[in-house]
Amino acid sequence: MAKDAAIVGDKIEKIFAEKERLVEEVLLNRQAMIDFEDKKSSNREGLAALSSGMKQESKAWLCIGDMFMRLPKDDARSTIEKEQVALDGKIDKARKAVQQNTRQLQQLEDQTAASIVR
């Protein structure tokens, strides 16, 4: 009887450790999605500025990584649009990871409940 309780206790402990790991991944991916959305918002502002505020200028300053570059407006617009597409892909990837981890958490909840009922 005590041996069975120890086995069940170990199993529950492993399930809780896995749940904690999954929760951390969910939180990290959600924060990444927020960060990517913020970057997309900044990019939209930049695209709007390129379209309306800089009609007479031929070049625009663009922050790429940790440096500023002065590029022709069309190249700057193209670079920002490509980054928007890449950010959409990263957001989708993070969203899918959140969904998958959430499903796994639900399965672990079911396993925990089944282990306790026994």
ChimeraX attribute file (.defattr): number of C-alpha atoms within 10 A of each C-alpha:
attribute: neighborCount
match mode: 1-to-1
recipient: residues
	/A:1	6
	/A:2	7
	/A:3	8
	/A:4	9
	/A:5	10
	/A:6	11
	/A:7	12
	/A:8	16
	/A:9	14
	/A:10	12
	/A:11	15
	/A:12	18
	/A:13	13
	/A:14	12
	/A:15	18
	/A:16	16
	/A:17	12
	/A:18	15
	/A:19	20
	/A:20	13
	/A:21	13
	/A:22	19
	/A:23	16
	/A:24	13
	/A:25	17
	/A:26	21
	/A:27	12
	/A:28	14
	/A:29	20
	/A:30	17
	/A:31	13
	/A:32	16
	/A:33	21
	/A:34	13
	/A:35	14
	/A:36	19
	/A:37	16
	/A:38	12
	/A:39	15
	/A:40	20
	/A:41	13
	/A:42	13
	/A:43	18
	/A:44	15
	/A:45	12
	/A:46	17
	/A:47	18
	/A:48	13
	/A:49	13
	/A:50	18
	/A:51	12
	/A:52	9
	/A:53	11
	/A:54	13
	/A:55	10
	/A:56	7
	/A:57	10
	/A:58	10
	/A:59	16
	/A:60	19
	/A:61	12
	/A:62	19
	/A:63	11
	/A:64	10
	/A:65	6
	/A:66	5
	/A:67	7
	/A:68	10
	/A:69	12
	/A:70	12
	/A:71	15
	/A:72	15
	/A:73	20
	/A:74	13
	/A:75	14
	/A:76	21
	/A:77	20
	/A:78	13
	/A:79	15
	/A:80	20
	/A:81	16
	/A:82	12
	/A:83	15
	/A:84	19
	/A:85	12
	/A:86	14
	/A:87	18
	/A:88	16
	/A:89	12
	/A:90	15
	/A:91	20
	/A:92	13
	/A:93	14
	/A:94	21
	/A:95	17
	/A:96	13
	/A:97	16
	/A:98	21
	/A:99	13
	/A:100	14
	/A:101	20
	/A:102	17
	/A:103	13
	/A:104	15
	/A:105	21
	/A:106	13
	/A:107	13
	/A:108	17
	/A:109	15
	/A:110	11
	/A:111	15
	/A:112	17
	/A:113	12
	/A:114	10
	/A:115	14
	/A:116	10
	/A:117	7
	/A:118	6
